[in-house]
Amino acid sequence: MKQQEIIKMSTEDMKDQIANFSEQLAKMRLAHKVAPMENPIQIKNVRRSIARLKTELTNREAQA
C-alpha cells in the first residue's frame, strides 16, 4: 500500500485495514513455518504496510 493511498483514507478505514493486514500477516507467518512460501517477501511488504498505517494514524491523533 502506498503512502498516498493511506493519506486519502479515513481514520476508520485505516483501523479496519490494520486489523485486516494483521490477520493476514499472522496467517502468512504460520503458513511459512509449515511450508516455505514461494515469495516470503510478501511478509515484509505486509509488515511495512501495517507500520505505514500505524504511523499515519499516530500522526493524525497527535494533530487532533
N, C-alpha and C positions, 0 to 999 in steps of 0.2 A: 504494500500500500504506500502510495507516495504522500509526501508531506502536504502538497497542495490539496489532495483529496481529504486529508484529515482536517485541515483548516476549515474547509467548507462544511464539515459535518456538525450536527448539533451535539450538545453535551450528552443527551440521552442515547443518541446513535453511537457515540463513542463508547459509552459504558456497555452497551449491547455488543459492540464489536470486540471490546476487550474480553468479555465473557466468552464469546464465540471462539476467538483466537486462543484463549487459554485452554478451552476444552479440546480444541483441535491439536494444540501443542502436546497436551497430555496423551492423547491417542497416538500421535506420531511418535513420541518417545517410547511408548510401550511397544508399538509395532516394530520400531527399530531395534529394540532389545531382543524381541522374539526372533525376528528375521531381518537381516540388514536391508535397509531401504535402497531402492535404486538410486535415489537422489537425496542424500542426507542433508544437503544444503537447504532444503525446504524447511528444516527445523530452525536453522539460523534465521531465515527470512521471516518466519512467523514470530520468532522471539523478538526480532528487531521491530516488527510491526507493532507488537504489544508495547514495546518500550516507547515508540514514537507516540502512540495513542496516550499512554500514561503521562508522558512529558507534556503534551498539549493540554491534557485535562488538568494537570497541576498548574500550568501557566494560566489557564482560564480561571481557576479557583483563586489564584493569587491576585488576579486583576479585579475580581469581584469584591 
